[in-house]
Amino acid sequence: MDLTSEIDDRLNDIAKRKGVTKAEIMRRAFALLSVADSEIEKGNTLAVVKEGPNQELQTVARLVGIF
């Protein structure tokens, strides 16, 4: 698989911070991609949320146009 140096560097950085291999980071990324694809197929919107007081969820970002 050919990766740009920027992507490769980012994968290495994340792997180092998490204490896992780059292959494990790729597996985790694929798992997220698979969930995202399934939810978009169902007509759902993807978002990053932050849990506030009383377990309320606040939208931090919406993920638009990733597919």
mmJSON file of the N, C-alpha and C atoms, coordinates in Angstrom:
{"data_MODEL":{"atom_site":{
"group_PDB":["ATOM","ATOM","ATOM","ATOM","ATOM","ATOM","ATOM","ATOM","ATOM","ATOM","ATOM","ATOM","ATOM","ATOM","ATOM","ATOM","ATOM","ATOM","ATOM","ATOM","ATOM","ATOM","ATOM","ATOM","ATOM","ATOM","ATOM","ATOM","ATOM","ATOM","ATOM","ATOM","ATOM","ATOM","ATOM","ATOM","ATOM","ATOM","ATOM","ATOM","ATOM","ATOM","ATOM","ATOM","ATOM","ATOM","ATOM","ATOM","ATOM","ATOM","ATOM","ATOM","ATOM","ATOM","ATOM","ATOM","ATOM","ATOM","ATOM","ATOM","ATOM","ATOM","ATOM","ATOM","ATOM","ATOM","ATOM","ATOM","ATOM","ATOM","ATOM","ATOM","ATOM","ATOM","ATOM","ATOM","ATOM","ATOM","ATOM","ATOM","ATOM","ATOM","ATOM","ATOM","ATOM","ATOM","ATOM","ATOM","ATOM","ATOM","ATOM","ATOM","ATOM","ATOM","ATOM","ATOM","ATOM","ATOM","ATOM","ATOM","ATOM","ATOM","ATOM","ATOM","ATOM","ATOM","ATOM","ATOM","ATOM","ATOM","ATOM","ATOM","ATOM","ATOM","ATOM","ATOM","ATOM","ATOM","ATOM","ATOM","ATOM","ATOM","ATOM","ATOM","ATOM","ATOM","ATOM","ATOM","ATOM","ATOM","ATOM","ATOM","ATOM","ATOM","ATOM","ATOM","ATOM","ATOM","ATOM","ATOM","ATOM","ATOM","ATOM","ATOM","ATOM","ATOM","ATOM","ATOM","ATOM","ATOM","ATOM","ATOM","ATOM","ATOM","ATOM","ATOM","ATOM","ATOM","ATOM","ATOM","ATOM","ATOM","ATOM","ATOM","ATOM","ATOM","ATOM","ATOM","ATOM","ATOM","ATOM","ATOM","ATOM","ATOM","ATOM","ATOM","ATOM","ATOM","ATOM","ATOM","ATOM","ATOM","ATOM","ATOM","ATOM","ATOM","ATOM","ATOM","ATOM","ATOM","ATOM","ATOM","ATOM","ATOM","ATOM","ATOM","ATOM","ATOM","ATOM","ATOM","ATOM"],
"id":[1,2,3,4,5,6,7,8,9,10,11,12,13,14,15,16,17,18,19,20,21,22,23,24,25,26,27,28,29,30,31,32,33,34,35,36,37,38,39,40,41,42,43,44,45,46,47,48,49,50,51,52,53,54,55,56,57,58,59,60,61,62,63,64,65,66,67,68,69,70,71,72,73,74,75,76,77,78,79,80,81,82,83,84,85,86,87,88,89,90,91,92,93,94,95,96,97,98,99,100,101,102,103,104,105,106,107,108,109,110,111,112,113,114,115,116,117,118,119,120,121,122,123,124,125,126,127,128,129,130,131,132,133,134,135,136,137,138,139,140,141,142,143,144,145,146,147,148,149,150,151,152,153,154,155,156,157,158,159,160,161,162,163,164,165,166,167,168,169,170,171,172,173,174,175,176,177,178,179,180,181,182,183,184,185,186,187,188,189,190,191,192,193,194,195,196,197,198,199,200,201],
"type_symbol":["N","C","C","N","C","C","N","C","C","N","C","C","N","C","C","N","C","C","N","C","C","N","C","C","N","C","C","N","C","C","N","C","C","N","C","C","N","C","C","N","C","C","N","C","C","N","C","C","N","C","C","N","C","C","N","C","C","N","C","C","N","C","C","N","C","C","N","C","C","N","C","C","N","C","C","N","C","C","N","C","C","N","C","C","N","C","C","N","C","C","N","C","C","N","C","C","N","C","C","N","C","C","N","C","C","N","C","C","N","C","C","N","C","C","N","C","C","N","C","C","N","C","C","N","C","C","N","C","C","N","C","C","N","C","C","N","C","C","N","C","C","N","C","C","N","C","C","N","C","C","N","C","C","N","C","C","N","C","C","N","C","C","N","C","C","N","C","C","N","C","C","N","C","C","N","C","C","N","C","C","N","C","C","N","C","C","N","C","C","N","C","C","N","C","C","N","C","C","N","C","C"],
"label_atom_id":["N","CA","C","N","CA","C","N","CA","C","N","CA","C","N","CA","C","N","CA","C","N","CA","C","N","CA","C","N","CA","C","N","CA","C","N","CA","C","N","CA","C","N","CA","C","N","CA","C","N","CA","C","N","CA","C","N","CA","C","N","CA","C","N","CA","C","N","CA","C","N","CA","C","N","CA","C","N","CA","C","N","CA","C","N","CA","C","N","CA","C","N","CA","C","N","CA","C","N","CA","C","N","CA","C","N","CA","C","N","CA","C","N","CA","C","N","CA","C","N","CA","C","N","CA","C","N","CA","C","N","CA","C","N","CA","C","N","CA","C","N","CA","C","N","CA","C","N","CA","C","N","CA","C","N","CA","C","N","CA","C","N","CA","C","N","CA","C","N","CA","C","N","CA","C","N","CA","C","N","CA","C","N","CA","C","N","CA","C","N","CA","C","N","CA","C","N","CA","C","N","CA","C","N","CA","C","N","CA","C","N","CA","C","N","CA","C","N","CA","C","N","CA","C","N","CA","C","N","CA","C","N","CA","C"],
"label_alt_id":[null,null,null,null,null,null,null,null,null,null,null,null,null,null,null,null,null,null,null,null,null,null,null,null,null,null,null,null,null,null,null,null,null,null,null,null,null,null,null,null,null,null,null,null,null,null,null,null,null,null,null,null,null,null,null,null,null,null,null,null,null,null,null,null,null,null,null,null,null,null,null,null,null,null,null,null,null,null,null,null,null,null,null,null,null,null,null,null,null,null,null,null,null,null,null,null,null,null,null,null,null,null,null,null,null,null,null,null,null,null,null,null,null,null,null,null,null,null,null,null,null,null,null,null,null,null,null,null,null,null,null,null,null,null,null,null,null,null,null,null,null,null,null,null,null,null,null,null,null,null,null,null,null,null,null,null,null,null,null,null,null,null,null,null,null,null,null,null,null,null,null,null,null,null,null,null,null,null,null,null,null,null,null,null,null,null,null,null,null,null,null,null,null,null,null,null,null,null,null,null,null],
"label_comp_id":["MET","MET","MET","ASP","ASP","ASP","LEU","LEU","LEU","THR","THR","THR","SER","SER","SER","GLU","GLU","GLU","ILE","ILE","ILE","ASP","ASP","ASP","ASP","ASP","ASP","ARG","ARG","ARG","LEU","LEU","LEU","ASN","ASN","ASN","ASP","ASP","ASP","ILE","ILE","ILE","ALA","ALA","ALA","LYS","LYS","LYS","ARG","ARG","ARG","LYS","LYS","LYS","GLY","GLY","GLY","VAL","VAL","VAL","THR","THR","THR","LYS","LYS","LYS","ALA","ALA","ALA","GLU","GLU","GLU","ILE","ILE","ILE","MET","MET","MET","ARG","ARG","ARG","ARG","ARG","ARG","ALA","ALA","ALA","PHE","PHE","PHE","ALA","ALA","ALA","LEU","LEU","LEU","LEU","LEU","LEU","SER","SER","SER","VAL","VAL","VAL","ALA","ALA","ALA","ASP","ASP","ASP","SER","SER","SER","GLU","GLU","GLU","ILE","ILE","ILE","GLU","GLU","GLU","LYS","LYS","LYS","GLY","GLY","GLY","ASN","ASN","ASN","THR","THR","THR","LEU","LEU","LEU","ALA","ALA","ALA","VAL","VAL","VAL","VAL","VAL","VAL","LYS","LYS","LYS","GLU","GLU","GLU","GLY","GLY","GLY","PRO","PRO","PRO","ASN","ASN","ASN","GLN","GLN","GLN","GLU","GLU","GLU","LEU","LEU","LEU","GLN","GLN","GLN","THR","THR","THR","VAL","VAL","VAL","ALA","ALA","ALA","ARG","ARG","ARG","LEU","LEU","LEU","VAL","VAL","VAL","GLY","GLY","GLY","ILE","ILE","ILE","PHE","PHE","PHE"],
"label_asym_id":["A","A","A","A","A","A","A","A","A","A","A","A","A","A","A","A","A","A","A","A","A","A","A","A","A","A","A","A","A","A","A","A","A","A","A","A","A","A","A","A","A","A","A","A","A","A","A","A","A","A","A","A","A","A","A","A","A","A","A","A","A","A","A","A","A","A","A","A","A","A","A","A","A","A","A","A","A","A","A","A","A","A","A","A","A","A","A","A","A","A","A","A","A","A","A","A","A","A","A","A","A","A","A","A","A","A","A","A","A","A","A","A","A","A","A","A","A","A","A","A","A","A","A","A","A","A","A","A","A","A","A","A","A","A","A","A","A","A","A","A","A","A","A","A","A","A","A","A","A","A","A","A","A","A","A","A","A","A","A","A","A","A","A","A","A","A","A","A","A","A","A","A","A","A","A","A","A","A","A","A","A","A","A","A","A","A","A","A","A","A","A","A","A","A","A","A","A","A","A","A","A"],
"label_entity_id":["1","1","1","1","1","1","1","1","1","1","1","1","1","1","1","1","1","1","1","1","1","1","1","1","1","1","1","1","1","1","1","1","1","1","1","1","1","1","1","1","1","1","1","1","1","1","1","1","1","1","1","1","1","1","1","1","1","1","1","1","1","1","1","1","1","1","1","1","1","1","1","1","1","1","1","1","1","1","1","1","1","1","1","1","1","1","1","1","1","1","1","1","1","1","1","1","1","1","1","1","1","1","1","1","1","1","1","1","1","1","1","1","1","1","1","1","1","1","1","1","1","1","1","1","1","1","1","1","1","1","1","1","1","1","1","1","1","1","1","1","1","1","1","1","1","1","1","1","1","1","1","1","1","1","1","1","1","1","1","1","1","1","1","1","1","1","1","1","1","1","1","1","1","1","1","1","1","1","1","1","1","1","1","1","1","1","1","1","1","1","1","1","1","1","1","1","1","1","1","1","1"],
"label_seq_id":[1,1,1,2,2,2,3,3,3,4,4,4,5,5,5,6,6,6,7,7,7,8,8,8,9,9,9,10,10,10,11,11,11,12,12,12,13,13,13,14,14,14,15,15,15,16,16,16,17,17,17,18,18,18,19,19,19,20,20,20,21,21,21,22,22,22,23,23,23,24,24,24,25,25,25,26,26,26,27,27,27,28,28,28,29,29,29,30,30,30,31,31,31,32,32,32,33,33,33,34,34,34,35,35,35,36,36,36,37,37,37,38,38,38,39,39,39,40,40,40,41,41,41,42,42,42,43,43,43,44,44,44,45,45,45,46,46,46,47,47,47,48,48,48,49,49,49,50,50,50,51,51,51,52,52,52,53,53,53,54,54,54,55,55,55,56,56,56,57,57,57,58,58,58,59,59,59,60,60,60,61,61,61,62,62,62,63,63,63,64,64,64,65,65,65,66,66,66,67,67,67],
"pdbx_PDB_ins_code":[null,null,null,null,null,null,null,null,null,null,null,null,null,null,null,null,null,null,null,null,null,null,null,null,null,null,null,null,null,null,null,null,null,null,null,null,null,null,null,null,null,null,null,null,null,null,null,null,null,null,null,null,null,null,null,null,null,null,null,null,null,null,null,null,null,null,null,null,null,null,null,null,null,null,null,null,null,null,null,null,null,null,null,null,null,null,null,null,null,null,null,null,null,null,null,null,null,null,null,null,null,null,null,null,null,null,null,null,null,null,null,null,null,null,null,null,null,null,null,null,null,null,null,null,null,null,null,null,null,null,null,null,null,null,null,null,null,null,null,null,null,null,null,null,null,null,null,null,null,null,null,null,null,null,null,null,null,null,null,null,null,null,null,null,null,null,null,null,null,null,null,null,null,null,null,null,null,null,null,null,null,null,null,null,null,null,null,null,null,null,null,null,null,null,null,null,null,null,null,null,null],
"Cartn_x":[0.853,0.0,0.9,0.66,1.424,0.706,1.416,0.88,1.757,1.148,1.961,2.764,3.844,4.656,3.857,2.953,2.124,1.211,0.572,-0.304,0.516,1.637,2.499,2.997,3.422,3.885,2.773,1.57,0.429,0.085,0.092,-0.163,0.876,2.144,3.209,3.046,2.678,2.484,1.353,0.235,-0.906,-0.545,0.097,0.493,1.415,2.365,3.304,2.575,1.686,0.955,0.038,-0.536,-1.466,-0.757,0.527,1.289,0.899,0.539,0.161,0.897,0.73,1.388,0.612,1.302,0.65,-0.456,-0.24,-1.27,-2.53,-2.367,-3.522,-4.266,-3.534,-4.178,-4.966,-4.42,-5.132,-6.396,-6.323,-7.516,-8.589,-8.176,-9.129,-9.74,-8.917,-9.421,-10.439,-10.153,-11.093,-12.396,-12.32,-13.534,-14.397,-13.773,-14.519,-15.116,-14.352,-14.84,-16.036,-15.974,-17.062,-18.341,-18.222,-19.382,-19.935,-19.049,-19.48,-20.239,-19.711,-20.361,-21.746,-21.851,-23.143,-24.163,-23.745,-24.672,-25.108,-24.198,-24.557,-25.541,-25.333,-26.261,-27.663,-27.755,-29.052,-29.664,-28.933,-29.434,-29.101,-28.219,-27.829,-26.691,-26.533,-25.459,-24.398,-23.142,-22.047,-21.636,-21.31,-20.909,-19.947,-19.184,-18.346,-19.099,-19.285,-20.034,-19.185,-19.546,-18.882,-19.948,-19.622,-20.579,-20.443,-21.547,-21.565,-22.128,-22.415,-23.027,-24.345,-24.658,-25.907,-25.981,-24.839,-24.741,-25.393,-25.558,-26.09,-24.994,-25.388,-24.433,-24.492,-23.309,-23.194,-22.427,-22.979,-22.299,-21.114,-19.946,-18.722,-18.455,-18.738,-18.508,-19.399,-19.842,-20.553,-19.591,-19.597,-18.728,-19.531,-19.215,-19.967,-19.036,-19.524,-18.777,-17.581,-17.6,-16.453,-16.586,-17.765,-17.961,-18.398],
"Cartn_y":[-1.164,0.0,1.229,2.122,3.361,4.444,5.022,6.107,7.335,8.492,9.705,9.752,10.487,10.598,11.242,12.153,12.804,11.789,10.922,9.909,8.905,8.463,7.513,8.093,9.346,10.001,10.072,10.399,10.51,9.148,8.106,6.755,6.348,6.627,6.305,7.073,8.338,9.163,8.612,8.305,7.774,6.43,5.559,4.248,4.385,5.288,5.494,6.0,6.974,7.534,6.509,5.618,4.61,3.334,3.214,2.033,0.77,0.938,-0.202,-0.094,-1.107,-1.094,-0.239,0.106,0.85,-0.005,-1.317,-2.214,-2.161,-2.092,-2.0,-0.687,0.389,1.678,1.593,0.92,0.747,-0.088,-1.14,-1.955,-1.115,-0.294,0.564,1.595,2.14,3.114,2.45,1.228,0.517,0.236,-0.11,-0.353,0.903,2.057,3.319,3.607,3.369,3.579,2.681,1.443,0.502,0.959,1.413,1.933,3.162,4.062,5.283,4.94,4.028,3.634,3.05,2.177,1.57,2.61,3.543,4.556,5.521,5.875,6.756,6.045,4.747,3.968,3.956,4.051,4.081,5.476,6.448,7.817,8.635,8.114,8.836,9.808,10.771,11.754,11.398,11.558,11.301,12.593,12.487,13.675,13.291,14.275,14.145,14.863,14.172,14.773,14.809,15.721,15.874,15.692,14.886,14.675,15.786,16.446,17.538,17.092,18.065,17.745,16.99,16.119,15.34,14.44,14.019,13.116,13.664,14.981,15.572,15.567,15.371,15.335,16.633,17.186,18.426,18.112,18.487,18.254,19.198,18.614,19.388,19.601,18.565,18.649,17.645,18.025,17.097,16.683,15.406,14.895,14.836,15.729,15.861,15.593,14.848,14.651,13.733,12.786,11.887,10.696,10.529,9.433,9.972],
"Cartn_z":[0.0,0.0,0.0,-0.925,-0.991,-0.194,0.752,1.571,1.408,1.466,1.451,2.74,2.734,3.948,5.076,4.729,5.747,6.45,5.672,6.261,7.059,6.509,7.207,8.526,8.512,9.743,10.777,10.319,11.244,11.841,11.012,11.509,12.547,12.254,13.206,14.51,14.423,15.615,16.479,15.858,16.612,17.242,16.47,16.987,18.195,18.107,19.212,20.454,20.273,21.418,22.071,21.271,21.792,22.238,21.903,22.302,21.547,20.275,19.437,18.102,17.276,15.971,14.971,13.908,12.828,12.207,12.128,11.596,12.457,13.772,14.663,14.454,14.236,13.959,12.656,11.655,10.385,10.583,11.411,11.694,12.378,13.345,14.048,13.102,12.232,11.258,10.331,9.912,9.051,9.781,11.064,11.853,11.896,12.109,12.109,10.736,9.692,8.331,8.036,8.494,8.276,8.977,10.223,10.956,10.245,9.852,9.166,7.89,7.109,5.863,6.125,7.117,7.453,7.882,8.719,9.219,8.119,7.244,6.13,5.203,4.971,4.144,4.748,6.072,6.765,6.763,6.226,6.187,7.419,8.261,9.471,9.193,10.075,9.995,11.024,10.652,11.585,12.26,13.545,14.29,15.395,15.834,17.025,18.128,19.246,20.343,21.603,22.474,23.766,24.834,25.841,26.92,27.94,28.219,29.179,30.508,31.359,32.647,32.426,33.346,33.277,32.046,31.529,30.377,29.107,29.02,27.79,26.728,25.485,24.383,23.602,23.366,22.599,21.321,20.179,18.908,18.786,18.566,18.39,16.902,16.101,14.657,13.94,12.751,11.871,10.767,10.447,9.398,8.108,7.196,5.953,4.775,3.809,2.569,2.671,3.623,3.71,2.77,2.158,1.202,-0.117],
"occupancy":[1.0,1.0,1.0,1.0,1.0,1.0,1.0,1.0,1.0,1.0,1.0,1.0,1.0,1.0,1.0,1.0,1.0,1.0,1.0,1.0,1.0,1.0,1.0,1.0,1.0,1.0,1.0,1.0,1.0,1.0,1.0,1.0,1.0,1.0,1.0,1.0,1.0,1.0,1.0,1.0,1.0,1.0,1.0,1.0,1.0,1.0,1.0,1.0,1.0,1.0,1.0,1.0,1.0,1.0,1.0,1.0,1.0,1.0,1.0,1.0,1.0,1.0,1.0,1.0,1.0,1.0,1.0,1.0,1.0,1.0,1.0,1.0,1.0,1.0,1.0,1.0,1.0,1.0,1.0,1.0,1.0,1.0,1.0,1.0,1.0,1.0,1.0,1.0,1.0,1.0,1.0,1.0,1.0,1.0,1.0,1.0,1.0,1.0,1.0,1.0,1.0,1.0,1.0,1.0,1.0,1.0,1.0,1.0,1.0,1.0,1.0,1.0,1.0,1.0,1.0,1.0,1.0,1.0,1.0,1.0,1.0,1.0,1.0,1.0,1.0,1.0,1.0,1.0,1.0,1.0,1.0,1.0,1.0,1.0,1.0,1.0,1.0,1.0,1.0,1.0,1.0,1.0,1.0,1.0,1.0,1.0,1.0,1.0,1.0,1.0,1.0,1.0,1.0,1.0,1.0,1.0,1.0,1.0,1.0,1.0,1.0,1.0,1.0,1.0,1.0,1.0,1.0,1.0,1.0,1.0,1.0,1.0,1.0,1.0,1.0,1.0,1.0,1.0,1.0,1.0,1.0,1.0,1.0,1.0,1.0,1.0,1.0,1.0,1.0,1.0,1.0,1.0,1.0,1.0,1.0,1.0,1.0,1.0,1.0,1.0,1.0],
"B_iso_or_equiv":[0.0,0.0,0.0,0.0,0.0,0.0,0.0,0.0,0.0,0.0,0.0,0.0,0.0,0.0,0.0,0.0,0.0,0.0,0.0,0.0,0.0,0.0,0.0,0.0,0.0,0.0,0.0,0.0,0.0,0.0,0.0,0.0,0.0,0.0,0.0,0.0,0.0,0.0,0.0,0.0,0.0,0.0,0.0,0.0,0.0,0.0,0.0,0.0,0.0,0.0,0.0,0.0,0.0,0.0,0.0,0.0,0.0,0.0,0.0,0.0,0.0,0.0,0.0,0.0,0.0,0.0,0.0,0.0,0.0,0.0,0.0,0.0,0.0,0.0,0.0,0.0,0.0,0.0,0.0,0.0,0.0,0.0,0.0,0.0,0.0,0.0,0.0,0.0,0.0,0.0,0.0,0.0,0.0,0.0,0.0,0.0,0.0,0.0,0.0,0.0,0.0,0.0,0.0,0.0,0.0,0.0,0.0,0.0,0.0,0.0,0.0,0.0,0.0,0.0,0.0,0.0,0.0,0.0,0.0,0.0,0.0,0.0,0.0,0.0,0.0,0.0,0.0,0.0,0.0,0.0,0.0,0.0,0.0,0.0,0.0,0.0,0.0,0.0,0.0,0.0,0.0,0.0,0.0,0.0,0.0,0.0,0.0,0.0,0.0,0.0,0.0,0.0,0.0,0.0,0.0,0.0,0.0,0.0,0.0,0.0,0.0,0.0,0.0,0.0,0.0,0.0,0.0,0.0,0.0,0.0,0.0,0.0,0.0,0.0,0.0,0.0,0.0,0.0,0.0,0.0,0.0,0.0,0.0,0.0,0.0,0.0,0.0,0.0,0.0,0.0,0.0,0.0,0.0,0.0,0.0,0.0,0.0,0.0,0.0,0.0,0.0],
"pdbx_formal_charge":[null,null,null,null,null,null,null,null,null,null,null,null,null,null,null,null,null,null,null,null,null,null,null,null,null,null,null,null,null,null,null,null,null,null,null,null,null,null,null,null,null,null,null,null,null,null,null,null,null,null,null,null,null,null,null,null,null,null,null,null,null,null,null,null,null,null,null,null,null,null,null,null,null,null,null,null,null,null,null,null,null,null,null,null,null,null,null,null,null,null,null,null,null,null,null,null,null,null,null,null,null,null,null,null,null,null,null,null,null,null,null,null,null,null,null,null,null,null,null,null,null,null,null,null,null,null,null,null,null,null,null,null,null,null,null,null,null,null,null,null,null,null,null,null,null,null,null,null,null,null,null,null,null,null,null,null,null,null,null,null,null,null,null,null,null,null,null,null,null,null,null,null,null,null,null,null,null,null,null,null,null,null,null,null,null,null,null,null,null,null,null,null,null,null,null,null,null,null,null,null,null],
"auth_seq_id":[1,1,1,2,2,2,3,3,3,4,4,4,5,5,5,6,6,6,7,7,7,8,8,8,9,9,9,10,10,10,11,11,11,12,12,12,13,13,13,14,14,14,15,15,15,16,16,16,17,17,17,18,18,18,19,19,19,20,20,20,21,21,21,22,22,22,23,23,23,24,24,24,25,25,25,26,26,26,27,27,27,28,28,28,29,29,29,30,30,30,31,31,31,32,32,32,33,33,33,34,34,34,35,35,35,36,36,36,37,37,37,38,38,38,39,39,39,40,40,40,41,41,41,42,42,42,43,43,43,44,44,44,45,45,45,46,46,46,47,47,47,48,48,48,49,49,49,50,50,50,51,51,51,52,52,52,53,53,53,54,54,54,55,55,55,56,56,56,57,57,57,58,58,58,59,59,59,60,60,60,61,61,61,62,62,62,63,63,63,64,64,64,65,65,65,66,66,66,67,67,67],
"auth_comp_id":["MET","MET","MET","ASP","ASP","ASP","LEU","LEU","LEU","THR","THR","THR","SER","SER","SER","GLU","GLU","GLU","ILE","ILE","ILE","ASP","ASP","ASP","ASP","ASP","ASP","ARG","ARG","ARG","LEU","LEU","LEU","ASN","ASN","ASN","ASP","ASP","ASP","ILE","ILE","ILE","ALA","ALA","ALA","LYS","LYS","LYS","ARG","ARG","ARG","LYS","LYS","LYS","GLY","GLY","GLY","VAL","VAL","VAL","THR","THR","THR","LYS","LYS","LYS","ALA","ALA","ALA","GLU","GLU","GLU","ILE","ILE","ILE","MET","MET","MET","ARG","ARG","ARG","ARG","ARG","ARG","ALA","ALA","ALA","PHE","PHE","PHE","ALA","ALA","ALA","LEU","LEU","LEU","LEU","LEU","LEU","SER","SER","SER","VAL","VAL","VAL","ALA","ALA","ALA","ASP","ASP","ASP","SER","SER","SER","GLU","GLU","GLU","ILE","ILE","ILE","GLU","GLU","GLU","LYS","LYS","LYS","GLY","GLY","GLY","ASN","ASN","ASN","THR","THR","THR","LEU","LEU","LEU","ALA","ALA","ALA","VAL","VAL","VAL","VAL","VAL","VAL","LYS","LYS","LYS","GLU","GLU","GLU","GLY","GLY","GLY","PRO","PRO","PRO","ASN","ASN","ASN","GLN","GLN","GLN","GLU","GLU","GLU","LEU","LEU","LEU","GLN","GLN","GLN","THR","THR","THR","VAL","VAL","VAL","ALA","ALA","ALA","ARG","ARG","ARG","LEU","LEU","LEU","VAL","VAL","VAL","GLY","GLY","GLY","ILE","ILE","ILE","PHE","PHE","PHE"],
"auth_asym_id":["A","A","A","A","A","A","A","A","A","A","A","A","A","A","A","A","A","A","A","A","A","A","A","A","A","A","A","A","A","A","A","A","A","A","A","A","A","A","A","A","A","A","A","A","A","A","A","A","A","A","A","A","A","A","A","A","A","A","A","A","A","A","A","A","A","A","A","A","A","A","A","A","A","A","A","A","A","A","A","A","A","A","A","A","A","A","A","A","A","A","A","A","A","A","A","A","A","A","A","A","A","A","A","A","A","A","A","A","A","A","A","A","A","A","A","A","A","A","A","A","A","A","A","A","A","A","A","A","A","A","A","A","A","A","A","A","A","A","A","A","A","A","A","A","A","A","A","A","A","A","A","A","A","A","A","A","A","A","A","A","A","A","A","A","A","A","A","A","A","A","A","A","A","A","A","A","A","A","A","A","A","A","A","A","A","A","A","A","A","A","A","A","A","A","A","A","A","A","A","A","A"],
"auth_atom_id":["N","CA","C","N","CA","C","N","CA","C","N","CA","C","N","CA","C","N","CA","C","N","CA","C","N","CA","C","N","CA","C","N","CA","C","N","CA","C","N","CA","C","N","CA","C","N","CA","C","N","CA","C","N","CA","C","N","CA","C","N","CA","C","N","CA","C","N","CA","C","N","CA","C","N","CA","C","N","CA","C","N","CA","C","N","CA","C","N","CA","C","N","CA","C","N","CA","C","N","CA","C","N","CA","C","N","CA","C","N","CA","C","N","CA","C","N","CA","C","N","CA","C","N","CA","C","N","CA","C","N","CA","C","N","CA","C","N","CA","C","N","CA","C","N","CA","C","N","CA","C","N","CA","C","N","CA","C","N","CA","C","N","CA","C","N","CA","C","N","CA","C","N","CA","C","N","CA","C","N","CA","C","N","CA","C","N","CA","C","N","CA","C","N","CA","C","N","CA","C","N","CA","C","N","CA","C","N","CA","C","N","CA","C","N","CA","C","N","CA","C","N","CA","C","N","CA","C","N","CA","C","N","CA","C"],
"pdbx_PDB_model_num":[1,1,1,1,1,1,1,1,1,1,1,1,1,1,1,1,1,1,1,1,1,1,1,1,1,1,1,1,1,1,1,1,1,1,1,1,1,1,1,1,1,1,1,1,1,1,1,1,1,1,1,1,1,1,1,1,1,1,1,1,1,1,1,1,1,1,1,1,1,1,1,1,1,1,1,1,1,1,1,1,1,1,1,1,1,1,1,1,1,1,1,1,1,1,1,1,1,1,1,1,1,1,1,1,1,1,1,1,1,1,1,1,1,1,1,1,1,1,1,1,1,1,1,1,1,1,1,1,1,1,1,1,1,1,1,1,1,1,1,1,1,1,1,1,1,1,1,1,1,1,1,1,1,1,1,1,1,1,1,1,1,1,1,1,1,1,1,1,1,1,1,1,1,1,1,1,1,1,1,1,1,1,1,1,1,1,1,1,1,1,1,1,1,1,1,1,1,1,1,1,1]
}}}
